[in-house]
Amino acid sequence: MWLVASVPADNVTIADWDLAAALDMAASHDRDGLQAAFEASCVPFAAYRMGQYRRPEALVTGGIAPDRLALLATDDPADCSDNERVYGRQLHRLLRAMIGAPPAAPLAALVGAAIARGRATLVAAHTDNERRIKMYRIDNGSGYFAFDAVLAALLGSDAVEAGPG
């Protein structure tokens, strides 16, 4: 079952769910940065790009009238694998650029190299549908990224096929 709401697109903001979840788990000295990053992640619905966040969340301003809500029966699981695949490709390109790695480098190896070189720091970990998601801060201050082994496996060889970046 899915809960569906019919609201004007102008009343919907998309934000990074992983940042919000990481806020609850982060040490106090990391919370201000995560809070600022979460607030900066909020974009109007029309401006959101698929894969911008590993797990996007919709924030609705104004109320939702009961007659604008419906339950939708579905056999499809709530799955964002296409969105995650796009996110993973973008993360692969970002990390490759950060550390100067070749296109064929696996995503997990890129994350490990970024940590080892002091380019990324683990700031929090949270659970998402039984997956342990780790949130890393990019140490040049340009942002955060979420990662787990499932994301690396989901990406598979797609990073190489996604082309230059």
N, C-alpha and C positions, 0 to 999 in steps of 0.2 A: 504494500500500500504506500502510496505517496500522497503527501498533503500538497495540494495545488492552490495557490492564491492568485487571483486576478487583480492586479494593481497596475496603475500607470507606471511605465518605465522610469519616468522622472522621479518616482518615489523609491527607487531601488538603487542601493549602493552595493558594489561588490568589494569584499575585503578578503584578506589572507587569513583563513581559519587557523593555519599552523602557527602564525604569530600570536593569535589570541590564545590558543592552547598553550603555547610556550610561556606566555606571561604567567600562567598559573603555576608553572613548574620551575621557573627560573629563580636563581639566587637574587636577593634584593638588589645587589649592585648592577644586575643586568636588566632589571625591569624598566627603568626609565628609557633605555634605548629601544627595548622591545615595544613599549607603549608608543613611543614616537614613530617607530617603523610601522606598527599596526595602523595608527591614525593616517600615516602617509600612504598606506596601501589602499585606503578607501577611494574607489573611483566610481563615477557614475556608470550605471548599467551599460549605457551606449558606448562607453570608452573601454570596457573590459575586453581583453583579447584572450582567446582560448590559450590555456597553458601559462597565463601570466602568474597564476598561483597554483601550487600542487593541489590544494583543496580550497576552492573559492567558497565564500559564504555570502548569501544575499541578506542585506540589512534593509528593512522596509521602514520608511518614515511615515508617520501618520498611521491611523488605525486601519485595520482591515475589517470591513463589514462581514458579518457571518455569512451573508448570501454570496460573498466573493471567495469563499473557501469551499473546497471539495476534496473528497478522498478519491484517489484514482487507483483502482485495482490494477496490479501489473505483476507479471511473472518475472520481469527484468529486475535484477538486483540493482540497488543504488550504486552505480559504478561510474567512476570518473576516469577509467583507464585511458581513454583517448586524450583527455585533458592532461593526465599525468604524463603520458608519452610525450606530448608537446612540451610540457614543463621540463621533463628530463632532457630532451634535446637542447633546450635553451640553457639548462644548467651545464650540460656537457660542453657547449660552446664557450660559456663564461669561464668555466674552470680551465679549459684548454688554453684560453687566452691569458688567464691569470698566471699560469705556471709554464706556458710555452710547451705544451705537450702535443704529440702527434694526433691526428684525427682518429686513429684506431684505438687510442687509449681507452680502456673500460672506465665507466663512470665511477665505480667504487675505487679504482686506483687513483683517479683524479682527486677524489675527496681526500683519500689518504695522503696524497702528495701535498695538497693544499694545507692540510693540518701539519704535516711534517715540516713544511717550509715556513710555517708561521703565518700563512695567508688566510687561514680560517680557524675559528675557535668555537668549540662546542659550548653553547650557552644554556641549553635545556633539552629535555627529551619528554615526549608525551605519547600517549597511546591513542591510536586512531583505528577503530575496528580491528583490534587485536594486533595491530602493527605498531612497532616501537619506532616512532619518528624522532629523529635528532635534528635540532635547529642549530645552525652554525651562523656565527657572525663573520662577515668578510672583513678582514682586519684593516682594510684601507678605509673603512667607514662607509662603504657604498651600499651596504644592505645585509640581508640574511638569506639563507637558503635552507630548505628542508630536504632530508635525505634518509632513506633506509634501503635495505637490501632488495626489497620487493620492487622499489622504483628502478634500481639498477637492472634487475632481471626483466622488468617490463620493457625497459628501453632496449635491452638486448643489443643487436647490431644496428638498430635504427639510428644511433648517433652518427655512425659512419655514413649511412645512406642519406642522412638529412642534408648533406652537402657542406660546403665550406661555411665558416662562420667565425 
